[in-house]
């Protein structure tokens, strides 16, 4: 028990030393917030213990250095007069405030060696945050509004990001939310989808609906929208043609396979005979008996019903503005219907579980050609989704 206690105390001491060294290293390399984070974690419990003194001292030092560096950065960025720097200034002010709020719950922190409380020069940054937030909101709004006159999808997308960020820091600023919707619509690539059946075979209506129901594909593309029904109010940027060119359906087949299974089973007892054919007895004169086995046989005929369908086609992407073909992808899917069952002649006990399961089954009706084509749909959808997710328009 003492050994376990010593081992525990040794481990705790090693971990504590390691944590102190990490804090010191972060402080010495200018990673002040990392040093603050480690110190605060260690001071969250038993902050008055003597072993926590090093963390208090390093926390005081890291806070002062981090504050000085942040305020110098703000002063430098402010002198440039560049509106693009307002976001960084805003974030730094929030960082200064948040750093203070993390330390406040632990105060006071006593430095025993110096007989004083740790000194943290806190400031009220609320007014600076509000003023910077207002300037940043105005800058983002004006900048994004200019981008709304862009002729490029990228311009609208940047405007969208700016308006979204603006709405985050200043909710419902002017008509920001309306402009977010406008920027999203103008920055979106709209794709009209058409399915063309060139196979001379009837494609089930349900399969066509499933393939064109893009809500079931789990796509999550902010800037690309697929429509299978053209909307008169939209100007489409691209077209996607799903051309089914070939459907091959194999004949219905029943394949037979004959198998013979043999097995030895216990069949009572028999007298043990020596090499001369004489009965063998034990020391008491009793006849020795041994197990008698017999061989059982079962003939099995395994039937396998088989039918396959293969759908071949291609997907074409076209730029509706330039009228140019962008890309072509092959599209191919296969579905196989396979059902096995078996009959037997002989002793069924000679069979293992696999054949016994097959014997319990019977022949089933073959699916129709239409059903086979429909059943290939899931694989077809997976292949189509792969093509869609791979295609990048801009």
C-alpha positions as CSV (number, residue, x, y, z in Angstrom):
1,X,0.0,0.0,0.0
2,X,2.9,2.4,0.9
3,X,4.5,1.6,-2.5
4,X,1.3,2.5,-4.3
5,X,1.0,5.8,-2.3
6,X,4.6,6.7,-3.1
7,X,4.1,5.9,-6.8
8,X,1.0,8.1,-6.8
9,X,2.8,11.0,-5.1
10,X,5.7,10.7,-7.5
11,X,3.5,10.7,-10.5
12,X,1.6,13.7,-9.2
13,X,4.9,15.6,-8.6
14,X,6.2,14.8,-12.1
15,X,2.9,16.0,-13.7
16,X,3.0,19.2,-11.6
17,X,6.6,19.9,-12.6
18,X,5.8,19.2,-16.3
19,X,2.9,21.7,-16.1
20,X,5.0,24.4,-14.5
21,X,7.6,23.9,-17.2
22,X,5.0,24.1,-20.0
23,X,3.7,27.4,-18.5
24,X,7.2,28.8,-18.2
25,X,8.1,27.8,-21.8
26,X,4.9,29.3,-23.2
27,X,5.6,32.5,-21.3
28,X,9.2,32.7,-22.5
29,X,8.3,32.1,-26.1
30,X,5.6,34.8,-26.3
31,X,2.6,32.4,-26.1
32,X,1.1,34.4,-23.4
33,X,-2.5,33.2,-23.7
34,X,-1.3,29.6,-23.6
35,X,0.6,30.3,-20.4
36,X,-2.5,32.0,-19.0
37,X,-4.6,29.0,-19.9
38,X,-2.3,26.5,-18.2
39,X,-2.0,28.7,-15.1
40,X,-5.8,29.2,-14.8
41,X,-6.4,25.5,-15.2
42,X,-4.0,24.7,-12.3
43,X,-5.4,27.5,-10.1
44,X,-9.0,26.5,-10.6
45,X,-8.6,24.2,-7.5
46,X,-6.6,24.7,-4.3
47,X,-5.3,28.1,-5.4
48,X,-4.1,28.8,-1.9
49,X,-1.7,25.9,-1.8
50,X,2.0,26.8,-1.6
51,X,2.7,24.6,-4.6
52,X,0.5,26.9,-6.8
53,X,2.6,30.0,-6.2
54,X,4.6,29.6,-9.4
55,X,1.4,29.7,-11.4
56,X,0.2,32.9,-9.8
57,X,3.5,34.6,-10.5
58,X,3.6,33.5,-14.1
59,X,-0.1,34.4,-14.6
60,X,0.6,37.9,-13.4
61,X,3.6,38.2,-15.8
62,X,1.8,36.6,-18.8
63,X,-1.3,38.9,-18.3
64,X,0.8,42.1,-18.2
65,X,2.8,41.1,-21.3
66,X,-0.2,40.0,-23.3
67,X,-2.0,43.2,-22.5
68,X,1.0,45.3,-23.5
69,X,1.4,43.5,-26.8
70,X,-2.3,43.7,-27.7
71,X,-2.6,47.4,-26.9
72,X,0.6,48.1,-29.0
73,X,-1.0,46.2,-31.9
74,X,-4.2,48.2,-31.6
75,X,-2.2,51.5,-31.6
76,X,-0.3,50.4,-34.7
77,X,-3.4,49.3,-36.6
78,X,-5.3,52.4,-35.7
79,X,-2.6,54.7,-37.1
80,X,-2.9,53.1,-40.5
81,X,-6.4,54.4,-41.0
82,X,-7.2,51.3,-43.0
83,X,-10.8,50.2,-42.6
84,X,-9.8,46.6,-43.3
85,X,-8.0,46.6,-40.0
86,X,-11.1,47.3,-38.0
87,X,-12.0,43.6,-37.7
88,X,-8.7,42.8,-36.1
89,X,-8.9,45.7,-33.7
90,X,-12.4,44.7,-32.7
91,X,-11.3,41.1,-32.1
92,X,-8.3,42.3,-30.0
93,X,-10.5,44.5,-27.8
94,X,-12.8,41.5,-27.2
95,X,-9.7,39.3,-26.5
96,X,-8.5,41.9,-23.9
97,X,-11.9,41.9,-22.2
98,X,-12.3,38.1,-22.2
99,X,-8.9,37.5,-20.8
100,X,-9.8,39.7,-17.8
101,X,-13.1,37.9,-17.3
102,X,-11.4,34.5,-17.1
103,X,-9.1,35.8,-14.3
104,X,-11.7,37.7,-12.2
105,X,-13.4,34.6,-10.6
106,X,-10.1,33.5,-9.1
107,X,-9.2,36.8,-7.4
108,X,-7.7,37.6,-5.1
109,X,-4.5,35.6,-5.7
110,X,-1.9,36.0,-2.9
111,X,1.8,35.9,-3.6
112,X,3.1,34.7,-0.2
113,X,6.8,35.5,-0.8
114,X,6.1,39.2,-1.5
115,X,3.2,39.5,1.0
116,X,0.8,41.0,-1.6
117,X,-1.9,40.1,-4.0
118,X,-1.1,39.5,-7.6
119,X,-1.6,42.7,-9.6
120,X,-3.8,42.7,-12.7
121,X,-4.4,46.1,-14.2
122,X,-7.9,45.6,-15.5
123,X,-9.6,48.2,-17.8
124,X,-13.1,48.7,-19.0
125,X,-13.1,48.0,-22.8
126,X,-16.8,48.2,-23.3
127,X,-16.8,51.7,-24.9
128,X,-13.9,50.9,-27.2
129,X,-15.6,47.7,-28.2
130,X,-18.9,49.5,-29.0
131,X,-17.1,52.3,-31.0
132,X,-15.0,49.8,-33.0
133,X,-18.1,47.6,-33.6
134,X,-19.9,50.6,-35.0
135,X,-17.1,51.6,-37.3
136,X,-16.6,47.9,-38.4
137,X,-20.3,47.5,-39.1
138,X,-20.3,50.6,-41.3
139,X,-17.2,49.5,-43.1
140,X,-18.5,46.0,-43.7
141,X,-21.9,47.3,-44.9
142,X,-20.4,49.8,-47.4
143,X,-17.8,47.3,-48.6
144,X,-20.4,44.5,-49.1
145,X,-22.8,47.0,-50.7
146,X,-20.2,47.8,-53.3
147,X,-19.7,44.1,-54.0
148,X,-23.4,43.8,-54.7
149,X,-22.8,45.7,-58.0
150,X,-20.4,43.1,-59.1
151,X,-20.8,41.1,-62.2
152,X,-18.9,38.1,-60.7
153,X,-20.4,35.3,-58.6
154,X,-17.4,35.6,-56.4
155,X,-18.2,39.2,-55.7
156,X,-21.7,38.3,-54.5
157,X,-20.3,35.4,-52.4
158,X,-17.8,37.7,-50.7
159,X,-20.6,40.2,-50.1
160,X,-22.7,37.4,-48.6
161,X,-19.8,36.5,-46.2
162,X,-19.4,40.1,-45.2
163,X,-23.1,40.6,-44.6
164,X,-23.3,37.4,-42.6
165,X,-20.4,38.5,-40.4
166,X,-22.0,41.9,-40.0
167,X,-25.3,40.4,-38.9
168,X,-23.3,38.3,-36.3
169,X,-21.6,41.3,-34.7
170,X,-24.5,43.8,-35.2
171,X,-27.7,41.8,-35.6
172,X,-30.3,43.3,-37.9
173,X,-28.1,46.2,-38.9
174,X,-30.0,48.3,-41.5
175,X,-31.3,46.0,-44.2
176,X,-28.5,43.5,-43.8
177,X,-30.7,40.4,-43.6
178,X,-32.4,41.3,-46.9
179,X,-29.1,41.8,-48.5
180,X,-27.8,38.5,-47.2
181,X,-30.6,36.8,-49.2
182,X,-30.0,38.8,-52.3
183,X,-26.2,38.1,-52.2
184,X,-26.9,34.4,-51.8
185,X,-29.2,34.2,-54.7
186,X,-26.9,36.2,-57.0
187,X,-23.9,34.2,-55.9
188,X,-25.5,30.8,-56.5
189,X,-25.0,28.7,-59.5
190,X,-28.4,27.3,-60.7
191,X,-28.3,24.1,-62.6
192,X,-31.2,22.8,-64.6
193,X,-31.3,19.0,-64.8
194,X,-32.8,16.9,-67.6
195,X,-33.0,13.1,-68.0
196,X,-33.0,11.7,-71.5
197,X,-34.0,8.1,-72.1
198,X,-32.2,6.8,-75.2
199,X,-32.4,3.1,-74.4
200,X,-35.7,2.3,-76.2
201,X,-36.9,0.7,-73.0
202,X,-39.4,2.0,-70.5
203,X,-37.9,3.5,-67.4
204,X,-40.1,3.3,-64.4
205,X,-41.6,6.7,-63.5
206,X,-40.7,6.2,-59.8
207,X,-37.0,5.6,-60.8
208,X,-36.9,8.8,-62.8
209,X,-38.5,10.7,-59.9
210,X,-36.0,9.2,-57.4
211,X,-33.0,10.1,-59.6
212,X,-34.2,13.7,-60.0
213,X,-35.2,14.2,-56.4
214,X,-32.0,16.0,-55.3
215,X,-33.3,16.5,-51.8
216,X,-32.6,12.8,-51.1
217,X,-28.9,13.1,-52.1
218,X,-27.8,14.7,-48.9
219,X,-25.9,17.4,-50.8
220,X,-24.8,20.4,-48.8
221,X,-23.5,22.9,-51.3
222,X,-24.2,26.5,-50.3
223,X,-23.5,27.9,-53.8
224,X,-25.0,25.2,-56.2
225,X,-28.7,24.5,-56.6
226,X,-30.1,21.8,-58.9
227,X,-33.6,22.0,-60.3
228,X,-35.4,19.4,-62.4
229,X,-38.3,21.7,-63.1
230,X,-37.4,25.0,-64.7
231,X,-38.5,28.1,-62.9
232,X,-39.3,31.0,-65.1
233,X,-38.0,33.6,-62.7
234,X,-34.5,32.1,-62.7
235,X,-31.7,32.5,-65.1
236,X,-29.8,29.2,-65.1
237,X,-26.1,29.1,-65.3
238,X,-25.5,25.4,-66.2
239,X,-27.3,22.4,-67.5
240,X,-26.9,18.8,-66.4
241,X,-28.1,16.1,-68.8
242,X,-28.5,12.6,-67.5
243,X,-28.5,10.4,-70.6
244,X,-29.4,6.8,-70.2
245,X,-28.1,5.1,-73.4
246,X,-28.2,1.4,-72.8
247,X,-30.1,-1.1,-70.6
248,X,-29.1,-4.7,-70.8
249,X,-31.1,-7.4,-69.0
250,X,-29.9,-11.0,-68.9
251,X,-32.3,-13.9,-69.5
252,X,-33.8,-15.6,-66.5
253,X,-31.4,-18.5,-65.6
254,X,-31.6,-21.4,-63.2
255,X,-28.2,-23.0,-62.6
256,X,-27.9,-26.5,-61.1
257,X,-25.2,-27.9,-59.1
258,X,-25.0,-31.5,-57.8
259,X,-23.2,-32.2,-54.5
260,X,-22.8,-35.5,-52.6
261,X,-22.2,-35.3,-48.9
262,X,-21.1,-38.3,-46.7
263,X,-20.9,-38.5,-43.0
264,X,-20.0,-41.2,-40.4
265,X,-22.4,-41.5,-37.5
266,X,-22.5,-43.7,-34.4
267,X,-24.5,-46.9,-34.9
268,X,-24.4,-48.8,-31.6
269,X,-21.6,-51.1,-30.2
270,X,-19.7,-54.1,-31.6
271,X,-17.2,-56.7,-30.2
272,X,-13.6,-55.8,-30.5
273,X,-11.8,-58.4,-32.7
274,X,-8.1,-59.0,-33.0
275,X,-6.2,-59.4,-36.2
276,X,-7.2,-63.1,-36.4
277,X,-10.9,-62.3,-36.1
278,X,-11.1,-63.5,-32.5
279,X,-13.1,-61.6,-29.8
280,X,-10.9,-59.6,-27.4
281,X,-11.6,-59.9,-23.7
282,X,-10.4,-57.9,-20.7
283,X,-8.5,-59.4,-17.7
284,X,-11.8,-60.4,-16.1
285,X,-12.9,-62.3,-19.2
286,X,-15.5,-59.8,-20.3
287,X,-15.8,-59.1,-24.0
288,X,-14.5,-55.6,-24.9
289,X,-16.9,-53.6,-27.0
290,X,-16.2,-50.5,-29.2
291,X,-18.3,-47.9,-31.0
292,X,-19.8,-49.0,-34.4
293,X,-20.1,-46.4,-37.1
294,X,-22.0,-46.3,-40.4
295,X,-21.7,-44.0,-43.4
296,X,-24.7,-42.0,-44.4
297,X,-25.1,-40.3,-47.8
298,X,-27.2,-37.5,-49.2
299,X,-27.4,-36.2,-52.7
300,X,-28.1,-32.5,-53.0
301,X,-29.1,-30.5,-56.0
302,X,-28.6,-26.8,-55.5
303,X,-30.5,-24.4,-57.8
304,X,-29.5,-20.8,-58.2
305,X,-31.9,-18.3,-59.9
306,X,-30.0,-15.6,-61.6
307,X,-30.9,-12.4,-63.5
308,X,-28.9,-9.2,-64.0
309,X,-29.5,-5.8,-65.3
310,X,-26.9,-3.2,-66.4
311,X,-27.7,0.5,-67.1
312,X,-25.2,2.6,-69.0
313,X,-25.2,6.3,-69.8
314,X,-23.4,9.5,-69.2
315,X,-23.7,12.9,-67.5
316,X,-23.0,16.1,-69.4
317,X,-22.4,19.5,-67.9
318,X,-22.9,22.5,-70.1
319,X,-22.3,26.2,-69.5
320,X,-25.5,27.9,-70.6
321,X,-23.8,31.3,-70.8
322,X,-20.9,30.3,-73.1
323,X,-22.9,27.4,-74.6
324,X,-19.8,25.2,-74.1
325,X,-19.6,21.6,-72.9
326,X,-17.8,21.6,-69.6
327,X,-17.4,17.9,-68.8
328,X,-18.8,14.5,-69.5
329,X,-18.8,11.6,-67.0
330,X,-19.7,7.9,-67.7
331,X,-22.6,6.6,-65.6
332,X,-23.0,2.9,-65.1
333,X,-24.9,0.7,-62.7
334,X,-25.6,-3.0,-62.2
335,X,-28.1,-4.9,-60.2
336,X,-28.1,-8.7,-59.8
337,X,-31.0,-10.8,-58.6
338,X,-29.7,-14.1,-57.2
339,X,-31.7,-16.7,-55.1
340,X,-30.6,-20.2,-54.1
341,X,-32.5,-23.2,-52.9
342,X,-31.9,-26.9,-52.8
343,X,-33.5,-30.4,-52.9
344,X,-32.1,-33.6,-51.5
345,X,-32.2,-37.4,-51.8
346,X,-30.9,-39.6,-49.0
347,X,-30.2,-39.0,-45.4
348,X,-30.4,-35.3,-44.5
349,X,-28.3,-35.9,-41.4
350,X,-25.3,-36.0,-43.7
351,X,-25.7,-32.2,-44.5
352,X,-24.2,-29.2,-42.7
353,X,-26.2,-26.1,-41.7
354,X,-25.6,-24.3,-45.0
355,X,-27.4,-27.0,-47.1
356,X,-30.1,-27.5,-44.4
357,X,-30.9,-23.8,-44.7
358,X,-31.1,-24.0,-48.5
359,X,-33.4,-27.1,-48.4
360,X,-35.9,-25.1,-46.4
361,X,-36.2,-22.6,-49.2
362,X,-38.2,-22.8,-52.4
363,X,-38.0,-21.2,-55.8
364,X,-39.3,-17.6,-56.0
365,X,-40.8,-15.6,-59.0
366,X,-38.2,-13.8,-61.1
367,X,-38.5,-10.0,-60.9
368,X,-39.9,-8.3,-64.0
369,X,-37.6,-6.3,-66.3
370,X,-39.2,-3.1,-65.0
371,X,-38.5,-4.1,-61.4
372,X,-34.9,-5.0,-62.3
373,X,-34.4,-1.6,-63.8
374,X,-35.9,0.1,-60.8
375,X,-33.8,-2.0,-58.4
376,X,-30.7,-0.7,-60.1
377,X,-31.7,2.8,-59.0
378,X,-30.0,2.9,-55.6
379,X,-26.6,2.1,-57.2
380,X,-27.4,4.6,-60.0
381,X,-28.2,7.3,-57.4
382,X,-24.9,6.6,-55.6
383,X,-22.9,6.9,-58.8
384,X,-24.8,10.1,-59.7
385,X,-24.2,11.6,-56.3
386,X,-20.5,10.9,-56.6
387,X,-20.4,12.8,-60.0
388,X,-22.4,15.7,-58.6
389,X,-20.2,16.1,-55.5
390,X,-17.0,15.9,-57.7
391,X,-18.2,18.6,-60.1
392,X,-17.0,22.1,-59.2
393,X,-18.4,24.9,-61.4
394,X,-16.3,27.8,-60.1
